[in-house]
Amino acid sequence: MRTPISLSLTLLVAAACRTVPATPMLGGTSAAGSVGAATPARAVEMMLAAATLQDIQAISAVWGDEKGMTRDRIARDELEKRTLIMICVLGHEKQTIGAPQQLPGNRYLIPVDLTQKEKAGSTTFTVARMGDGRWVVSDVNLVALQNNGFCAR
């Protein structure tokens, strides 16, 4: 027989857990299994769409650098933790993607303005070109958004 406390804890854990949808065909992968995007701006668009859809697989299909995909270089549990943080901070209702600014080494810095509920903030995405010519997000300035109250719980 369960005690009221253990029943309450079970219900609390069940309520806190939820399934995150998986839609790998969001644009990050194709039937052939390619990753990344055709352009730097499209890589940012794909990451933002994946965050809004809470799609861990789609984020991991557009997150990497010149050396390849992040998902191939870090442990799965670490990948999931990091993508969940990105989902929380980057989920939004409105976005404005600015003009890419070229950086050294086949990289671009892309400014982005986001609105999350009543909060608005600006950040930058760094996008890198992989050896196969596809573009991936290598870095996002999440702190700039967190300082504006994004993902406050």
C-alpha positions as CSV (number, residue, x, y, z in Angstrom):
1,M,0.0,0.0,0.0
2,R,1.4,3.4,-0.9
3,T,1.5,6.2,1.6
4,P,0.1,9.6,0.7
5,I,3.6,11.0,0.5
6,S,4.9,8.3,-1.9
7,L,1.7,8.7,-4.0
8,S,2.2,12.5,-4.1
9,L,5.8,12.0,-5.2
10,T,4.8,9.6,-7.9
11,L,2.2,12.0,-9.2
12,L,4.7,14.9,-9.0
13,V,7.3,13.0,-11.0
14,A,4.7,11.9,-13.6
15,A,3.5,15.5,-14.0
16,A,7.0,16.8,-14.5
17,C,7.9,14.3,-17.1
18,R,6.7,14.7,-20.7
19,T,7.5,13.4,-24.1
20,V,9.5,15.7,-26.4
21,P,8.3,15.4,-30.0
22,A,10.7,14.0,-32.5
23,T,10.4,15.3,-36.0
24,P,13.8,14.6,-37.7
25,M,12.4,15.7,-41.1
26,L,12.1,19.3,-39.9
27,G,14.7,20.3,-42.5
28,G,17.8,19.2,-40.7
29,T,17.9,15.7,-42.2
30,S,16.9,14.2,-45.5
31,A,16.1,10.7,-46.5
32,A,19.8,10.3,-47.3
33,G,20.7,11.4,-43.7
34,S,22.4,14.7,-44.5
35,V,22.6,17.2,-41.7
36,G,23.0,21.0,-41.5
37,A,21.6,23.6,-43.9
38,A,22.3,25.0,-47.3
39,T,22.9,28.5,-46.0
40,P,24.0,30.1,-42.7
41,A,20.6,31.8,-42.1
42,R,18.8,28.5,-42.8
43,A,20.9,26.8,-40.1
44,V,19.7,29.4,-37.6
45,E,16.1,29.1,-38.8
46,M,16.2,25.4,-38.4
47,M,17.6,25.6,-34.9
48,L,15.0,28.1,-33.8
49,A,12.2,26.0,-35.3
50,A,13.5,22.9,-33.6
51,A,13.6,24.7,-30.2
52,T,10.1,26.0,-30.6
53,L,8.9,22.5,-31.5
54,Q,10.9,21.1,-28.6
55,D,12.6,18.7,-31.0
56,I,15.9,17.3,-29.6
57,Q,16.7,15.4,-32.8
58,A,16.2,18.3,-35.0
59,I,18.5,20.5,-32.9
60,S,21.2,17.9,-33.0
61,A,20.9,17.7,-36.8
62,V,21.9,21.3,-37.1
63,W,24.4,21.7,-34.2
64,G,28.1,21.3,-34.8
65,D,31.2,23.0,-36.3
66,E,33.8,22.5,-39.0
67,K,34.8,19.2,-37.4
68,G,31.3,17.7,-37.7
69,M,28.2,17.2,-35.6
70,T,28.2,17.8,-31.9
71,R,26.0,14.7,-31.4
72,D,28.8,12.6,-32.7
73,R,31.4,14.0,-30.2
74,I,29.6,14.2,-26.8
75,A,27.8,11.7,-24.7
76,R,24.1,11.3,-25.3
77,D,23.1,12.4,-21.8
78,E,25.2,15.5,-22.2
79,L,23.7,16.2,-25.6
80,E,20.2,15.9,-24.2
81,K,20.9,18.2,-21.2
82,R,22.3,20.9,-23.5
83,T,19.5,20.7,-26.1
84,L,16.9,20.9,-23.3
85,I,18.5,24.2,-22.2
86,M,18.5,25.4,-25.7
87,I,14.8,24.5,-26.1
88,C,13.9,26.4,-22.9
89,V,15.9,29.5,-23.8
90,L,15.3,29.6,-27.6
91,G,11.6,28.7,-27.6
92,H,9.7,31.8,-28.9
93,E,6.7,33.3,-30.6
94,K,8.4,35.8,-32.9
95,Q,11.8,35.9,-34.5
96,T,13.8,38.4,-36.7
97,I,17.0,37.1,-38.2
98,G,19.5,39.8,-39.1
99,A,22.1,39.9,-41.9
100,P,25.0,37.5,-41.5
101,Q,28.4,39.0,-40.8
102,Q,31.4,37.0,-42.1
103,L,33.9,35.9,-39.5
104,P,37.4,34.3,-40.2
105,G,37.5,30.6,-40.9
106,N,34.3,30.0,-42.9
107,R,32.1,31.2,-40.1
108,Y,29.3,33.8,-39.8
109,L,27.8,35.7,-36.9
110,I,24.0,36.1,-37.2
111,P,22.1,38.5,-35.0
112,V,18.6,37.4,-33.9
113,D,15.8,39.1,-32.1
114,L,13.3,36.9,-30.3
115,T,10.1,37.4,-28.4
116,Q,9.2,34.8,-25.7
117,K,5.9,35.5,-24.2
118,E,6.1,39.2,-22.9
119,K,9.9,39.2,-23.1
120,A,12.1,40.4,-26.0
121,G,15.8,39.9,-26.4
122,S,18.6,39.9,-28.9
123,T,21.4,37.3,-29.3
124,T,23.9,36.0,-31.8
125,F,24.4,32.7,-33.5
126,T,27.7,31.6,-34.8
127,V,27.4,29.4,-37.8
128,A,30.2,27.2,-39.3
129,R,30.6,25.4,-42.6
130,M,31.4,21.7,-42.4
131,G,33.6,19.9,-44.8
132,D,30.7,18.8,-46.9
133,G,29.6,22.4,-47.5
134,R,26.6,22.2,-45.1
135,W,26.1,24.9,-42.5
136,V,25.6,24.2,-38.8
137,V,25.1,26.3,-35.6
138,S,28.3,26.2,-33.6
139,D,27.4,28.6,-30.8
140,V,24.5,30.6,-29.5
141,N,24.8,33.4,-26.9
142,L,22.2,32.0,-24.5
143,V,23.3,34.3,-21.7
144,A,22.1,37.4,-23.5
145,L,18.6,35.9,-23.6
146,Q,18.7,34.6,-20.1
147,N,19.6,38.0,-18.9
148,N,16.4,39.2,-20.4
149,G,14.4,36.7,-18.5
150,F,14.1,34.0,-21.1
151,C,13.5,30.5,-19.7
152,A,12.7,31.9,-16.2
153,R,10.9,29.3,-14.2
